[in-house]
Amino acid sequence: MTTSPSCRSAPIDRRCILVIATLASFLTPFMSSSVNIALPLIGEEFGANAVLIGWIPTSFILASAIFMIPMGRLADIHGMRRIFFPGFVIFTIATLLCALSDSTSMLIGFRLVQGFGSAMIFSTAVAALTAVYPPGERGRVLGINVASVYIGLATGPFLGGVLTHAFGWRSIFLAVLPLGAVVILLLLRNREEWTERNPDHFDLFGSVLYGLMLLSLMYGLSVLPETAGWGYIIFGILMLALFIRREMRVESPVLQVRLFLENHVFAFSNLAALINYSATFAVTFLLSLYLQYNRGLDPQAAGLILVAQPLVQAVLSPAAGRISDRIEPGIVASAGMGVTVVGLAMLALLTAETPPVFIVGALALLGLGFALFSSPNTNAIMSSVERRYLGIASATLGTSRQVGMMLSMGIAMMIFSVVIGRVQITPEYHAALLSSVQIAFALFAALCVAGIYFSLARGRVRSEAA
């Protein structure tokens, strides 16, 4: 897609906003998937144990999940571009700092900053596209946006493996800086605000409760089965209860809890997204470790295998988005969830001698399932709310995605903690790693079965939107 013809100064240049949102939506998943392929080398350089390695991707997801809802609310109040632009600058600077890290703790810290910038990006990108494009074109546009996410996921493992193999893991962070500079230049050229401002109060205390809830739940999952882990989880549940109670009573809530109570399409579509990402996000993380530790592949070869899933997703997502403009989105998304179950069940059967073609086939099925699910599900969520709630709807969808990713990594790290322990993965722990991978995929397949029910339970999107 060329950018120069579409990005001339105009009051609201829809094509330029699409280009900016598409490029930004490519960068963050590219970063996540490419870093996953480099985790064994990062762990080896810094001497990190299995659980600490897991915190390198999880810190990014956690920060993004904590700030997604507050940033979406601020975007509704002040305008989408006012949040997106500084968020992208923060993300780009943090990416450079990650490349300069000289310890695991420093890298995790800068990944937290990256996640904060990512929250400002993803809480606004989809909302801006939904605001500037009419309902009849949203499925196509959102399909393009979702495809850019999957292209990032597709190229991440392969290019990340090539870069890591040839130049080391730091090159992954440095490689995205030129594209980040291009997006910043486009933002400087397109200075018009994308959406109307809605002046209102911001619920800071509610945002703090929300952040404490997510932080406590995630950290608690990572330290199970220790007693402290249960304490953090109980504290997180208490913060959740207090957060919901406050949001139901405050005049200007950071999260419109009533949307979940009064809008079944919105509630069940977000729940389906949460379950789907909870069951699928850790796939790349787990297979990256399995392929490099259990099968002895180098990062480049492992990345070539892992590219199958997001490549299928990238190719099919625009078509799935167009289909959801014509066919009931809930039906398409539920079919996608069913295909995902089959792919996860296949990966639960992995052994130390599983043929690579079997793994590629399972990943292709996951790609098909996720393509059928994601674009229609996004279309259902964004079409089910009033225009004044687009920012918070986009942020809620992003949070469902990020919390799902966080839970997916939390489940994986919990299994590692129980089966492997807090040790560096050496050859004597390869059998335990394989057992952990098998258990994780079996749990994810069961979780996705439950997701089919909630996907179907949303009802008809067309009638709700009307």
Secondary structure, DSSP 8 states (H G I E B T S, - for coil): ---TGGGS--SS-HHHHHHHHHHHHHHHHHHHHHHHHHHHHHHHHHT--HHHHHHHHHHHHHHHHHHHHHHHHHHHHH-HHHHHHHHHHHHHHHHHHHHT--SHHHHHHHHHHHHHHHHHHHTTHHHHHHHHS-HHHHHHHHHHHHHHHHHHHHHHHHHHHHHHHHH-THHHHHHTHHHHHHHHHHHHH--S-SS--------HHHHHHHHHHHHHHHHHHHHTTSHHHHHHHHHHHHHHHHHHHHHHHSSS-SS-HHHHHH-HHHHHHHHHHHHHHHHHTHHHHHHHHIIIIIS---HHHHHHHHTHHHHHHHHHHHHHHHHHHHS-HHHHHHHHHHHHHHHHHHHTT--TT--HHHHHHHHHHHHHHHHHHHHHHHHHHHTSS-GGGHHHHHHHHHHHHHHHHHHHHHHHHHHHHHHT-SS---GGGHHHHHHHHHHHHHHHHHHHHHHHHHHHHT--HHHHH-
